[in-house]
Amino acid sequence: MLRDLIDEAWLAGKSASIHVEKNNPARRLYLELGFVVVEDKGVYDLMACAPAAGEVTAR
């Protein structure tokens, strides 16, 4: 389901983002899906997943 949401965002030319607690075990899943930390928000990190430059199709 999350992969579908990321694909839909990418097809619309957007990135997907999420706020995640630093000690949340789900961080591993987000990293595997291509999310990276873009901003340290203290207890939380803002993570985003954006398509590579020129990528226009879903994975």
PDB file of N, CA, C, O and CB in Angstrom:
ATOM      1  N   MET A   1       0.815  -1.178   0.000  1.00  0.00           N
ATOM      2  CA  MET A   1       0.000   0.000   0.000  1.00  0.00           C
ATOM      3  C   MET A   1       0.875   1.265   0.000  1.00  0.00           C
ATOM      4  O   MET A   1       0.599   2.213  -0.736  1.00  0.00           O
ATOM      5  CB  MET A   1      -0.936  -0.015   1.202  1.00  0.00           C
ATOM      6  N   LEU A   2       1.914   1.272   0.817  1.00  0.00           N
ATOM      7  CA  LEU A   2       2.801   2.435   0.872  1.00  0.00           C
ATOM      8  C   LEU A   2       3.541   2.620  -0.448  1.00  0.00           C
ATOM      9  O   LEU A   2       3.714   3.746  -0.915  1.00  0.00           O
ATOM     10  CB  LEU A   2       3.805   2.291   2.022  1.00  0.00           C
ATOM     11  N   ARG A   3       3.979   1.511  -1.050  1.00  0.00           N
ATOM     12  CA  ARG A   3       4.659   1.592  -2.351  1.00  0.00           C
ATOM     13  C   ARG A   3       3.721   2.194  -3.401  1.00  0.00           C
ATOM     14  O   ARG A   3       4.154   2.991  -4.233  1.00  0.00           O
ATOM     15  CB  ARG A   3       5.146   0.184  -2.804  1.00  0.00           C
ATOM     16  N   ASP A   4       2.451   1.820  -3.368  1.00  0.00           N
ATOM     17  CA  ASP A   4       1.466   2.379  -4.306  1.00  0.00           C
ATOM     18  C   ASP A   4       1.322   3.885  -4.104  1.00  0.00           C
ATOM     19  O   ASP A   4       1.219   4.630  -5.078  1.00  0.00           O
ATOM     20  CB  ASP A   4       0.095   1.687  -4.130  1.00  0.00           C
ATOM     21  N   LEU A   5       1.312   4.338  -2.856  1.00  0.00           N
ATOM     22  CA  LEU A   5       1.196   5.760  -2.572  1.00  0.00           C
ATOM     23  C   LEU A   5       2.418   6.520  -3.101  1.00  0.00           C
ATOM     24  O   LEU A   5       2.282   7.599  -3.677  1.00  0.00           O
ATOM     25  CB  LEU A   5       1.034   5.991  -1.059  1.00  0.00           C
ATOM     26  N   ILE A   6       3.603   5.954  -2.903  1.00  0.00           N
ATOM     27  CA  ILE A   6       4.830   6.571  -3.414  1.00  0.00           C
ATOM     28  C   ILE A   6       4.777   6.646  -4.937  1.00  0.00           C
ATOM     29  O   ILE A   6       5.094   7.683  -5.521  1.00  0.00           O
ATOM     30  CB  ILE A   6       6.081   5.776  -2.955  1.00  0.00           C
ATOM     31  N   ASP A   7       4.381   5.564  -5.572  1.00  0.00           N
ATOM     32  CA  ASP A   7       4.279   5.547  -7.039  1.00  0.00           C
ATOM     33  C   ASP A   7       3.303   6.599  -7.540  1.00  0.00           C
ATOM     34  O   ASP A   7       3.570   7.283  -8.528  1.00  0.00           O
ATOM     35  CB  ASP A   7       3.844   4.163  -7.530  1.00  0.00           C
ATOM     36  N   GLU A   8       2.173   6.729  -6.859  1.00  0.00           N
ATOM     37  CA  GLU A   8       1.166   7.712  -7.260  1.00  0.00           C
ATOM     38  C   GLU A   8       1.729   9.140  -7.140  1.00  0.00           C
ATOM     39  O   GLU A   8       1.512   9.978  -8.015  1.00  0.00           O
ATOM     40  CB  GLU A   8      -0.113   7.560  -6.392  1.00  0.00           C
ATOM     41  N   ALA A   9       2.448   9.396  -6.053  1.00  0.00           N
ATOM     42  CA  ALA A   9       3.064  10.718  -5.878  1.00  0.00           C
ATOM     43  C   ALA A   9       4.069  10.980  -6.995  1.00  0.00           C
ATOM     44  O   ALA A   9       4.085  12.064  -7.578  1.00  0.00           O
ATOM     45  CB  ALA A   9       3.757  10.826  -4.495  1.00  0.00           C
ATOM     46  N   TRP A  10       4.900   9.996  -7.290  1.00  0.00           N
ATOM     47  CA  TRP A  10       5.920  10.165  -8.324  1.00  0.00           C
ATOM     48  C   TRP A  10       5.283  10.414  -9.688  1.00  0.00           C
ATOM     49  O   TRP A  10       5.757  11.257 -10.450  1.00  0.00           O
ATOM     50  CB  TRP A  10       6.827   8.932  -8.385  1.00  0.00           C
ATOM     51  N   LEU A  11       4.227   9.696  -9.995  1.00  0.00           N
ATOM     52  CA  LEU A  11       3.550   9.897 -11.278  1.00  0.00           C
ATOM     53  C   LEU A  11       2.970  11.308 -11.390  1.00  0.00           C
ATOM     54  O   LEU A  11       2.815  11.842 -12.488  1.00  0.00           O
ATOM     55  CB  LEU A  11       2.436   8.859 -11.457  1.00  0.00           C
ATOM     56  N   ALA A  12       2.654  11.900 -10.243  1.00  0.00           N
ATOM     57  CA  ALA A  12       2.142  13.268 -10.223  1.00  0.00           C
ATOM     58  C   ALA A  12       3.280  14.293 -10.160  1.00  0.00           C
ATOM     59  O   ALA A  12       3.034  15.497 -10.081  1.00  0.00           O
ATOM     60  CB  ALA A  12       1.198  13.460  -9.033  1.00  0.00           C
ATOM     61  N   GLY A  13       4.527  13.806 -10.196  1.00  0.00           N
ATOM     62  CA  GLY A  13       5.685  14.691 -10.149  1.00  0.00           C
ATOM     63  C   GLY A  13       5.993  15.227  -8.765  1.00  0.00           C
ATOM     64  O   GLY A  13       6.604  16.285  -8.620  1.00  0.00           O
ATOM     65  N   LYS A  14       5.566  14.489  -7.746  1.00  0.00           N
ATOM     66  CA  LYS A  14       5.767  14.924  -6.362  1.00  0.00           C
ATOM     67  C   LYS A  14       6.581  13.898  -5.597  1.00  0.00           C
ATOM     68  O   LYS A  14       6.759  12.765  -6.043  1.00  0.00           O
ATOM     69  CB  LYS A  14       4.419  15.158  -5.662  1.00  0.00           C
ATOM     70  N   SER A  15       7.069  14.312  -4.446  1.00  0.00           N
ATOM     71  CA  SER A  15       7.743  13.377  -3.551  1.00  0.00           C
ATOM     72  C   SER A  15       6.766  12.964  -2.459  1.00  0.00           C
ATOM     73  O   SER A  15       5.722  13.591  -2.283  1.00  0.00           O
ATOM     74  CB  SER A  15       9.035  14.007  -2.938  1.00  0.00           C
ATOM     75  N   ALA A  16       7.104  11.917  -1.735  1.00  0.00           N
ATOM     76  CA  ALA A  16       6.321  11.486  -0.577  1.00  0.00           C
ATOM     77  C   ALA A  16       7.158  11.805   0.656  1.00  0.00           C
ATOM     78  O   ALA A  16       8.381  11.666   0.625  1.00  0.00           O
ATOM     79  CB  ALA A  16       5.949   9.942  -0.651  1.00  0.00           C
ATOM     80  N   SER A  17       6.514  12.231   1.743  1.00  0.00           N
ATOM     81  CA  SER A  17       7.259  12.536   2.958  1.00  0.00           C
ATOM     82  C   SER A  17       6.487  12.072   4.184  1.00  0.00           C
ATOM     83  O   SER A  17       5.273  11.871   4.146  1.00  0.00           O
ATOM     84  CB  SER A  17       7.554  14.040   3.049  1.00  0.00           C
ATOM     85  N   ILE A  18       7.236  11.909   5.277  1.00  0.00           N
ATOM     86  CA  ILE A  18       6.642  11.431   6.518  1.00  0.00           C
ATOM     87  C   ILE A  18       7.498  11.902   7.686  1.00  0.00           C
ATOM     88  O   ILE A  18       8.722  11.975   7.575  1.00  0.00           O
ATOM     89  CB  ILE A  18       6.506   9.882   6.515  1.00  0.00           C
ATOM     90  N   HIS A  19       6.850  12.221   8.810  1.00  0.00           N
ATOM     91  CA  HIS A  19       7.565  12.511  10.048  1.00  0.00           C
ATOM     92  C   HIS A  19       7.644  11.208  10.839  1.00  0.00           C
ATOM     93  O   HIS A  19       6.636  10.526  11.023  1.00  0.00           O
ATOM     94  CB  HIS A  19       6.854  13.653  10.880  1.00  0.00           C
ATOM     95  N   VAL A  20       8.841  10.867  11.303  1.00  0.00           N
ATOM     96  CA  VAL A  20       9.059   9.587  11.977  1.00  0.00           C
ATOM     97  C   VAL A  20       9.866   9.820  13.250  1.00  0.00           C
ATOM     98  O   VAL A  20      10.876  10.524  13.234  1.00  0.00           O
ATOM     99  CB  VAL A  20       9.788   8.578  11.040  1.00  0.00           C
ATOM    100  N   GLU A  21       9.413   9.224  14.353  1.00  0.00           N
ATOM    101  CA  GLU A  21      10.210   9.283  15.571  1.00  0.00           C
ATOM    102  C   GLU A  21      11.535   8.574  15.330  1.00  0.00           C
ATOM    103  O   GLU A  21      11.587   7.553  14.643  1.00  0.00           O
ATOM    104  CB  GLU A  21       9.452   8.647  16.767  1.00  0.00           C
ATOM    105  N   LYS A  22      12.596   9.117  15.895  1.00  0.00           N
ATOM    106  CA  LYS A  22      13.933   8.568  15.659  1.00  0.00           C
ATOM    107  C   LYS A  22      14.067   7.110  16.100  1.00  0.00           C
ATOM    108  O   LYS A  22      14.847   6.362  15.511  1.00  0.00           O
ATOM    109  CB  LYS A  22      14.962   9.405  16.379  1.00  0.00           C
ATOM    110  N   ASN A  23      13.323   6.697  17.121  1.00  0.00           N
ATOM    111  CA  ASN A  23      13.439   5.317  17.615  1.00  0.00           C
ATOM    112  C   ASN A  23      12.338   4.401  17.090  1.00  0.00           C
ATOM    113  O   ASN A  23      12.161   3.304  17.618  1.00  0.00           O
ATOM    114  CB  ASN A  23      13.415   5.309  19.128  1.00  0.00           C
ATOM    115  N   ASN A  24      11.605   4.812  16.081  1.00  0.00           N
ATOM    116  CA  ASN A  24      10.516   4.016  15.517  1.00  0.00           C
ATOM    117  C   ASN A  24      11.093   2.867  14.673  1.00  0.00           C
ATOM    118  O   ASN A  24      11.850   3.126  13.737  1.00  0.00           O
ATOM    119  CB  ASN A  24       9.573   4.911  14.657  1.00  0.00           C
ATOM    120  N   PRO A  25      10.756   1.613  14.978  1.00  0.00           N
ATOM    121  CA  PRO A  25      11.270   0.485  14.210  1.00  0.00           C
ATOM    122  C   PRO A  25      10.861   0.513  12.731  1.00  0.00           C
ATOM    123  O   PRO A  25      11.506  -0.131  11.904  1.00  0.00           O
ATOM    124  CB  PRO A  25      10.799  -0.797  14.833  1.00  0.00           C
ATOM    125  N   ALA A  26       9.809   1.242  12.396  1.00  0.00           N
ATOM    126  CA  ALA A  26       9.360   1.332  10.999  1.00  0.00           C
ATOM    127  C   ALA A  26      10.341   2.120  10.135  1.00  0.00           C
ATOM    128  O   ALA A  26      10.249   2.067   8.908  1.00  0.00           O
ATOM    129  CB  ALA A  26       7.979   1.982  10.930  1.00  0.00           C
ATOM    130  N   ARG A  27      11.274   2.847  10.742  1.00  0.00           N
ATOM    131  CA  ARG A  27      12.282   3.597   9.975  1.00  0.00           C
ATOM    132  C   ARG A  27      12.993   2.701   8.977  1.00  0.00           C
ATOM    133  O   ARG A  27      13.307   3.132   7.867  1.00  0.00           O
ATOM    134  CB  ARG A  27      13.308   4.240  10.916  1.00  0.00           C
ATOM    135  N   ARG A  28      13.249   1.459   9.360  1.00  0.00           N
ATOM    136  CA  ARG A  28      13.945   0.527   8.468  1.00  0.00           C
ATOM    137  C   ARG A  28      13.154   0.321   7.184  1.00  0.00           C
ATOM    138  O   ARG A  28      13.725   0.322   6.094  1.00  0.00           O
ATOM    139  CB  ARG A  28      14.177  -0.823   9.169  1.00  0.00           C
ATOM    140  N   LEU A  29      11.849   0.146   7.308  1.00  0.00           N
ATOM    141  CA  LEU A  29      10.981  -0.007   6.141  1.00  0.00           C
ATOM    142  C   LEU A  29      11.068   1.228   5.253  1.00  0.00           C
ATOM    143  O   LEU A  29      11.218   1.116   4.036  1.00  0.00           O
ATOM    144  CB  LEU A  29       9.522  -0.254   6.575  1.00  0.00           C
ATOM    145  N   TYR A  30      10.974   2.402   5.861  1.00  0.00           N
ATOM    146  CA  TYR A  30      11.024   3.642   5.077  1.00  0.00           C
ATOM    147  C   TYR A  30      12.357   3.772   4.342  1.00  0.00           C
ATOM    148  O   TYR A  30      12.388   4.189   3.184  1.00  0.00           O
ATOM    149  CB  TYR A  30      10.803   4.863   5.988  1.00  0.00           C
ATOM    150  N   LEU A  31      13.445   3.421   5.003  1.00  0.00           N
ATOM    151  CA  LEU A  31      14.757   3.464   4.343  1.00  0.00           C
ATOM    152  C   LEU A  31      14.815   2.485   3.172  1.00  0.00           C
ATOM    153  O   LEU A  31      15.359   2.809   2.117  1.00  0.00           O
ATOM    154  CB  LEU A  31      15.877   3.145   5.352  1.00  0.00           C
ATOM    155  N   GLU A  32      14.254   1.293   3.358  1.00  0.00           N
ATOM    156  CA  GLU A  32      14.228   0.299   2.278  1.00  0.00           C
ATOM    157  C   GLU A  32      13.394   0.773   1.095  1.00  0.00           C
ATOM    158  O   GLU A  32      13.660   0.393  -0.046  1.00  0.00           O
ATOM    159  CB  GLU A  32      13.681  -1.029   2.795  1.00  0.00           C
ATOM    160  N   LEU A  33      12.391   1.598   1.362  1.00  0.00           N
ATOM    161  CA  LEU A  33      11.529   2.122   0.301  1.00  0.00           C
ATOM    162  C   LEU A  33      12.140   3.346  -0.394  1.00  0.00           C
ATOM    163  O   LEU A  33      11.573   3.864  -1.356  1.00  0.00           O
ATOM    164  CB  LEU A  33      10.165   2.484   0.875  1.00  0.00           C
ATOM    165  N   GLY A  34      13.296   3.803   0.096  1.00  0.00           N
ATOM    166  CA  GLY A  34      13.986   4.912  -0.551  1.00  0.00           C
ATOM    167  C   GLY A  34      13.860   6.247   0.146  1.00  0.00           C
ATOM    168  O   GLY A  34      14.314   7.261  -0.385  1.00  0.00           O
ATOM    169  N   PHE A  35      13.257   6.276   1.318  1.00  0.00           N
ATOM    170  CA  PHE A  35      13.163   7.523   2.069  1.00  0.00           C
ATOM    171  C   PHE A  35      14.521   7.883   2.647  1.00  0.00           C
ATOM    172  O   PHE A  35      15.297   7.004   3.023  1.00  0.00           O
ATOM    173  CB  PHE A  35      12.112   7.411   3.189  1.00  0.00           C
ATOM    174  N   VAL A  36      14.802   9.170   2.717  1.00  0.00           N
ATOM    175  CA  VAL A  36      16.014   9.678   3.353  1.00  0.00           C
ATOM    176  C   VAL A  36      15.612  10.798   4.306  1.00  0.00           C
ATOM    177  O   VAL A  36      14.584  11.447   4.111  1.00  0.00           O
ATOM    178  CB  VAL A  36      17.052  10.183   2.290  1.00  0.00           C
ATOM    179  N   VAL A  37      16.426  11.023   5.336  1.00  0.00           N
ATOM    180  CA  VAL A  37      16.162  12.109   6.279  1.00  0.00           C
ATOM    181  C   VAL A  37      16.508  13.419   5.584  1.00  0.00           C
ATOM    182  O   VAL A  37      17.619  13.596   5.084  1.00  0.00           O
ATOM    183  CB  VAL A  37      16.984  11.935   7.612  1.00  0.00           C
ATOM    184  N   VAL A  38      15.544  14.331   5.558  1.00  0.00           N
ATOM    185  CA  VAL A  38      15.773  15.639   4.943  1.00  0.00           C
ATOM    186  C   VAL A  38      15.807  16.763   5.984  1.00  0.00           C
ATOM    187  O   VAL A  38      16.279  17.864   5.697  1.00  0.00           O
ATOM    188  CB  VAL A  38      14.690  15.925   3.906  1.00  0.00           C
ATOM    189  N   GLU A  39      15.305  16.483   7.192  1.00  0.00           N
ATOM    190  CA  GLU A  39      15.353  17.499   8.238  1.00  0.00           C
ATOM    191  C   GLU A  39      15.218  16.848   9.611  1.00  0.00           C
ATOM    192  O   GLU A  39      14.354  15.999   9.831  1.00  0.00           O
ATOM    193  CB  GLU A  39      14.242  18.549   8.028  1.00  0.00           C
ATOM    194  N   ASP A  40      16.084  17.259  10.519  1.00  0.00           N
ATOM    195  CA  ASP A  40      16.026  16.808  11.907  1.00  0.00           C
ATOM    196  C   ASP A  40      15.069  17.725  12.654  1.00  0.00           C
ATOM    197  O   ASP A  40      15.286  18.935  12.724  1.00  0.00           O
ATOM    198  CB  ASP A  40      17.448  16.806  12.574  1.00  0.00           C
ATOM    199  N   LYS A  41      14.016  17.153  13.208  1.00  0.00           N
ATOM    200  CA  LYS A  41      12.993  17.928  13.908  1.00  0.00           C
ATOM    201  C   LYS A  41      13.018  17.635  15.411  1.00  0.00           C
ATOM    202  O   LYS A  41      11.987  17.726  16.078  1.00  0.00           O
ATOM    203  CB  LYS A  41      11.600  17.621  13.329  1.00  0.00           C
ATOM    204  N   GLY A  42      14.182  17.288  15.939  1.00  0.00           N
ATOM    205  CA  GLY A  42      14.287  16.956  17.360  1.00  0.00           C
ATOM    206  C   GLY A  42      13.939  15.499  17.582  1.00  0.00           C
ATOM    207  O   GLY A  42      14.702  14.613  17.195  1.00  0.00           O
ATOM    208  N   VAL A  43      12.794  15.239  18.202  1.00  0.00           N
ATOM    209  CA  VAL A  43      12.353  13.863  18.455  1.00  0.00           C
ATOM    210  C   VAL A  43      12.017  13.157  17.147  1.00  0.00           C
ATOM    211  O   VAL A  43      12.131  11.935  17.047  1.00  0.00           O
ATOM    212  CB  VAL A  43      11.130  13.849  19.393  1.00  0.00           C
ATOM    213  N   TYR A  44      11.605  13.929  16.148  1.00  0.00           N
ATOM    214  CA  TYR A  44      11.196  13.383  14.861  1.00  0.00           C
ATOM    215  C   TYR A  44      12.204  13.746  13.782  1.00  0.00           C
ATOM    216  O   TYR A  44      12.950  14.717  13.911  1.00  0.00           O
ATOM    217  CB  TYR A  44       9.803  13.890  14.480  1.00  0.00           C
ATOM    218  N   ASP A  45      12.216  12.958  12.722  1.00  0.00           N
ATOM    219  CA  ASP A  45      12.920  13.291  11.491  1.00  0.00           C
ATOM    220  C   ASP A  45      11.886  13.422  10.389  1.00  0.00           C
ATOM    221  O   ASP A  45      10.920  12.661  10.335  1.00  0.00           O
ATOM    222  CB  ASP A  45      13.998  12.214  11.133  1.00  0.00           C
ATOM    223  N   LEU A  46      12.092  14.387   9.517  1.00  0.00           N
ATOM    224  CA  LEU A  46      11.289  14.478   8.305  1.00  0.00           C
ATOM    225  C   LEU A  46      12.015  13.653   7.261  1.00  0.00           C
ATOM    226  O   LEU A  46      13.171  13.927   6.939  1.00  0.00           O
ATOM    227  CB  LEU A  46      11.078  15.976   7.833  1.00  0.00           C
ATOM    228  N   MET A  47      11.337  12.640   6.731  1.00  0.00           N
ATOM    229  CA  MET A  47      11.920  11.774   5.710  1.00  0.00           C
ATOM    230  C   MET A  47      11.142  11.971   4.420  1.00  0.00           C
ATOM    231  O   MET A  47       9.929  12.178   4.444  1.00  0.00           O
ATOM    232  CB  MET A  47      11.904  10.275   6.154  1.00  0.00           C
ATOM    233  N   ALA A  48      11.846  11.906   3.290  1.00  0.00           N
ATOM    234  CA  ALA A  48      11.190  12.086   1.998  1.00  0.00           C
ATOM    235  C   ALA A  48      11.731  11.069   1.010  1.00  0.00           C
ATOM    236  O   ALA A  48      12.852  10.575   1.140  1.00  0.00           O
ATOM    237  CB  ALA A  48      11.394  13.525   1.465  1.00  0.00           C
ATOM    238  N   CYS A  49      10.913  10.775   0.034  1.00  0.00           N
ATOM    239  CA  CYS A  49      11.256   9.835  -1.030  1.00  0.00           C
ATOM    240  C   CYS A  49      10.862  10.504  -2.339  1.00  0.00           C
ATOM    241  O   CYS A  49       9.677  10.710  -2.602  1.00  0.00           O
ATOM    242  CB  CYS A  49      10.532   8.432  -0.845  1.00  0.00           C
ATOM    243  N   ALA A  50      11.847  10.842  -3.156  1.00  0.00           N
ATOM    244  CA  ALA A  50      11.584  11.551  -4.401  1.00  0.00           C
ATOM    245  C   ALA A  50      12.107  10.723  -5.573  1.00  0.00           C
ATOM    246  O   ALA A  50      13.086   9.992  -5.422  1.00  0.00           O
ATOM    247  CB  ALA A  50      12.238  12.960  -4.385  1.00  0.00           C
ATOM    248  N   PRO A  51      11.472  10.828  -6.729  1.00  0.00           N
ATOM    249  CA  PRO A  51      11.952  10.086  -7.902  1.00  0.00           C
ATOM    250  C   PRO A  51      13.302  10.640  -8.352  1.00  0.00           C
ATOM    251  O   PRO A  51      13.611  11.812  -8.134  1.00  0.00           O
ATOM    252  CB  PRO A  51      10.921  10.162  -9.064  1.00  0.00           C
ATOM    253  N   ALA A  52      14.080   9.798  -8.967  1.00  0.00           N
ATOM    254  CA  ALA A  52      15.353  10.237  -9.547  1.00  0.00           C
ATOM    255  C   ALA A  52      15.054  11.220 -10.680  1.00  0.00           C
ATOM    256  O   ALA A  52      13.991  11.159 -11.297  1.00  0.00           O
ATOM    257  CB  ALA A  52      16.196   9.014 -10.069  1.00  0.00           C
ATOM    258  N   ALA A  53      15.973  12.102 -10.941  1.00  0.00           N
ATOM    259  CA  ALA A  53      15.783  13.076 -12.009  1.00  0.00           C
ATOM    260  C   ALA A  53      15.457  12.359 -13.322  1.00  0.00           C
ATOM    261  O   ALA A  53      16.169  11.445 -13.739  1.00  0.00           O
ATOM    262  CB  ALA A  53      17.042  13.960 -12.169  1.00  0.00           C
ATOM    263  N   GLY A  54      14.393  12.781 -13.948  1.00  0.00           N
ATOM    264  CA  GLY A  54      13.989  12.198 -15.231  1.00  0.00           C
ATOM    265  C   GLY A  54      13.132  10.952 -15.129  1.00  0.00           C
ATOM    266  O   GLY A  54      12.644  10.458 -16.145  1.00  0.00           O
ATOM    267  N   GLU A  55      12.936  10.433 -13.922  1.00  0.00           N
ATOM    268  CA  GLU A  55      12.105   9.229 -13.762  1.00  0.00           C
ATOM    269  C   GLU A  55      10.641   9.621 -13.863  1.00  0.00           C
ATOM    270  O   GLU A  55      10.171  10.486 -13.123  1.00  0.00           O
ATOM    271  CB  GLU A  55      12.390   8.518 -12.399  1.00  0.00           C
ATOM    272  N   VAL A  56       9.916   8.980 -14.787  1.00  0.00           N
ATOM    273  CA  VAL A  56       8.518   9.354 -15.003  1.00  0.00           C
ATOM    274  C   VAL A  56       7.577   8.167 -14.867  1.00  0.00           C
ATOM    275  O   VAL A  56       6.362   8.354 -14.926  1.00  0.00           O
ATOM    276  CB  VAL A  56       8.354   9.979 -16.372  1.00  0.00           C
ATOM    277  N   THR A  57       8.081   6.977 -14.692  1.00  0.00           N
ATOM    278  CA  THR A  57       7.214   5.808 -14.585  1.00  0.00           C
ATOM    279  C   THR A  57       7.269   5.245 -13.178  1.00  0.00           C
ATOM    280  O   THR A  57       8.248   5.439 -12.457  1.00  0.00           O
ATOM    281  CB  THR A  57       7.616   4.733 -15.607  1.00  0.00           C
ATOM    282  N   ALA A  58       6.222   4.554 -12.796  1.00  0.00           N
ATOM    283  CA  ALA A  58       6.179   3.912 -11.492  1.00  0.00           C
ATOM    284  C   ALA A  58       7.146   2.734 -11.478  1.00  0.00           C
ATOM    285  O   ALA A  58       7.452   2.148 -12.516  1.00  0.00           O
ATOM    286  CB  ALA A  58       4.742   3.449 -11.150  1.00  0.00           C
ATOM    287  N   ARG A  59       7.613   2.405 -10.295  1.00  0.00           N
ATOM    288  CA  ARG A  59       8.522   1.267 -10.155  1.00  0.00           C
ATOM    289  C   ARG A  59       7.763  -0.026 -10.312  1.00  0.00           C
ATOM    290  O   ARG A  59       8.354  -1.102 -10.227  1.00  0.00           O
ATOM    291  CB  ARG A  59       9.239   1.297  -8.804  1.00  0.00           C
TER     292      ARG A  59
END
